[in-house]
């Protein structure tokens, strides 16, 4: 009763990074509440998965291991998780905001009438007082996310319905082993009592999966260009600087919308969340939609002709001037001094 569930997403036997990030955060929340952290895995050939999840502090691993659950199908997965939640009654359930999670979590939430906050950037435990009734609630899940187009940060609570549910985007939380590994106790799910024939009406005939050609998530150095680069031709300077530094190229949404580069390079609330050691923002104003995806970078350098640009508030170093003049100088200086 009242433990924390984390849905573990797998593909080809590999656990998704976002699920391990959620276990790291889930371990923190569970310790704060004094409850157990429980992982839920639905898939096939999952024999070794519990040992991996235990490293992240997982106390219990609920497993439904059958070819019925691989690859993912919405209806049987929903039936099993809804049944397990009604049986075990966790107080919190967390999902990755992946294509699977965005399909899956709302269906579970709707079936359980629990409510769901999507695309959270932070999860905390805190108290709440209803301003209308004066009723006080202890140890609720603060579900924190950008709202109104990213213009404000909203803290959402769900006082009266359980479980408190949220999805979190990949890269927002840190992924790290727990200080003390969890027991990783495996508990088989009696899934046959939850799945009906009507949950199996959709059959997967074939799957075609294409590997990402551009993957900026794990880059240690990221040079990102914004609308301030001026044109697609000028945006090539961002690539030139990234090449010299041995880094990858990112972009703001405005630069992508303007056709300067591909969507796969977009950093921010509607793009990729990154945590590089060095992030160089070139011609990026730094609205919250963008900074939500890169504000955990170890070091941020901004280049902008506006000294009051929002990006400068989070930058470790701010260079004021024309990016199209400054970047060539940076490249020249680096080449001269790196020999």
N, C-alpha and C positions, 0 to 999 in steps of 0.2 A: 504493500500500500504506500502510495505517495512518493515512490522513487522517481528517478529521472530516466526517461527513455531517449535513446538516440538511434534513429534509423540509419543503418549502415548500408550504403550503396556500393555495389560491386559490379565490375565488368571484367569478364575473362579471368575471374579468380582474384583480381586485384581490388583492394579497397580504395574507394575514391578519397582523395586528399581532404575534401571538405568534411567527410565523415570523421576522419581522424582529428581534424581541427575542432569539430563539435564535441568529440570525446574529451579533448583537452579542456575546453570550456565547461563541458558537463561535469568533469571531475572537480573543477573549482566550485561550481554551483552546488554539487552534491555535498562536498565537504562543508560548505557554508551552511547548508540546511540540515546536515547530519543524516543524510539518506544515502541509499545505494545508487550507483550509476549502472544502468542496464542498457546493453546494446541489443538491437533487434536486427537479425540478418535473415533475409529470405532469398534463397538462391539454390545453386547446385554445386556439389563437390566442395563443401565448406569445411572439410575436416581440420585444417590447420588454422582456421581464422581466429579461434578463441585466444590462442597464445599471442597472436599479434595484437589483438584488441586489449588484452590484459596489460600490455606494456603502457597503455595510455590511461590506466587506472580503472578499467572496467571490472565491476564486481560480478556481474551476471551477463551471460550471452544467450539470448533467446534465439534458437535456430530452427528454421523450417528448411530442410535440405531435401530438395526433390527437383527433378527436371521440369516439373510444372512451373517452377518459379524462375527459370532462366531460359531465355532472357525475360526482362521485366514485362509484365502485363498488368495494366491498371486494376482490373476487376478482382482477380484472385489476391493480389497484394493488399488491396483495400480491405477485402473481406477478412483476411488473416489479421492484419494489424488492428482493425476495429474490434475484432473478437478478443485479441490479446489485451488491448487497452481496457475493454469492459471487464475482462477477467482480473487484471492486475491493478487497475486504477492508478496509473502514475499521475503525479501532479504536473509534470512537465514532459513534453514530447518535442524533440528537435529534429529538423530535416535540413538537408542541403538544398539551396535554391538553385538546383540544376534542372534540366528538362524533366528528369524523372521526379524530383522533389516538387516541382511546380505543378506537375500533373497529379501527383499522388497525395500530397499533404492537404490541399483544399478538399479533396473527396473525403478523406478521413475526418477532417474538421467538420464538414457539412453533415456527414452521417452521425457524428457524435454531438453535434450542436455545441461545439466547444469554442469556436472563434479561432482565428489564425492571423498572426502578423507576418507579413512577407518581407523578405530582403532586409532583415535586421543587420545593423552594423555593430551593435553592442547588446550584451545580455548581462543583467545584474540582478541581485536580490535586494529588495527594499520593502518598506512599509508604505501604506496608502490610506488616506482618509477621504471618504466620499464627501465632497463639499455640500451635497444636497441633504444627505441623511445624517451626516456626522459619524457614520459607521467607520470603524477602523479595522484595517486588514494588516496582518503581519506576514512578512516573508513572501511577498508576491514576486513574480518574474517581471522585471522591467524590460520590456521589448522596445529597443531603441532603434529608430530608423529615420532617414531623411523623409520629409513629407512636403506637400504642396510644391512639387517640382524641384525639391531639394533646397527650398528657401528657408526651411526651418528643420530642426531636429525634434522629432516627436518621441515622447516616452509613453508607451501604451501598456496598460495593465488589464488583466482579465480577472476581476475579483471573485466572481461567483460560479464560473464554469470550469470544469476540468476535463482533460488536461489543458494547461496553458501551452499553446502551440506556436511555434515560430519556425520560419525558414531563414537560413543564413547563407550568404554567397561565399563561394570559394575564395580563400585568401584573406578574408576579413579577420579571422581568428588565427592565433598562432597554433602550430602543430608541434607538440613536444611530448616526450615520454613523461609519465607521472613520476614524482619523487619516489613513490612507493608503488610498485605494480599492483594491479588489482588481482583478485582471485581468479577471475575469468571463468567462473563456474558455468558450464554449459547446461542449458535447460531446453530440451526439445519442445517445440510447439506442437500441440495436438491439432494441427491445421485442418485435418479432415472434417472436424466438427464445425469449422467456420466456412469452408468453401462449398458453394452449391454448384449444381450443373450450370446454372445461368451465369455463373462467374467465368465459365470457360467457353463462352460462345465465340470469342475472338481467338483465332489461331494465327501464329506468326509463320508465314510461308518461307520468307527469306529476309535476310538483313544485309544491308550494304553500309559499311562503316568506313569513312575516309579519315585518315589521320590529319591532324591540324598541320597545315604548312607553316603557319606563323604561331608561335607560342611565346609570349612575352612574360608569362607569369613567373618563371623562375630566373629571370635575368638578374644578375648582380649589379649591372650598370644599365640604366634606361635613360635614353635621351628622347624626350617627348616634345612634339611640336603642336602649336595651337593655331587658331585662326590668324593670330598676329604674324605668322610667317608670310602671309600675303598672297601666296599662290602655290600651285602644285610644283612649279619649277623651283621656287624658293625653298620648298619643303625638302628638296634634295639635300640642302645643307644639314638638316637633322640627320639624314642617313650618313653623310660624310663625317660628322662629328662622332656618331655612334661607331662607325667603322674604325676610326682612329683610336677610340677608347676601348675597343673590343666589347661594345655593348649592343643592346637591342634598341629598336625604335618604337616609341609609343606615340599616342596622339590624344588630343581632346576631342570631345564629341563635335565641337564646331568645326574642327579641321576635317574630321571624317565626313560630316554633312556637306562640307564645301567641296569634297572630292579630292582633297589633298593626298589621302592615303586610304588603306583598307580598314574596314570595321574591326577586323581581328586585332588591330593595334590600338583600339580605343580603350583608354583608361578612365575609370570612373564608375558612377552609380549604375549606368546602363552598359558598361563595358567590363573590363577586367580589373580585379583588385590586385595590386602588386606591392611587394615589400623589398625593393632593391637596396643594396648598400649605398648606391648613389643614384639620385633622380635629378636630371637636369631638365627644367621646364622652360621651353623656348617659345616665347610669344603666347603664353597661356595665362589668362587672367586669374584663374584659380577659384571659380565658383564652387560652391559646396558639392555640386554634382560630380565635379572632377576630383576635388581633394578627398572625398570619401573613399576614392579608390587608390590613393597613394600617400596618405598622410602618415602611414606607418613606415615610410622609407627612413633608413638610417641617417642619410644626409640629403638635403634638398638644396639645389642651386637654381635660382630663377633668373631668367634674362627677360626683361620687359622694359618697354619705353615709358611705362607708367609707374612712378615710384610708390603710388598708393594702391597698386594692384593687390587684390586679396591674397594671391599666391605668396606675396612677400611676408605675410604674417606668419606663415609656417616655414618659410625658407630659412636655412642656416646661413646662406649667403645670397644676397640679392644684387644683381648687376643691372644697372639702369642704362638703357640705350637701345639702339636698333639691332635686333637679332641678326639681321642680314649683314651687318658690319662686324658684330662682335664674334659670331661663330667662326668666320674665316680666320680672325685673329687668334682665337682659341686653338684652332686646328694648327695654324702655323707655329704658335708658341709651343704647343705640345710636341710637335715633330722635332723642333729645334732642341728641346730639352729632354727628350726621352731616348736619345741615342747613347 
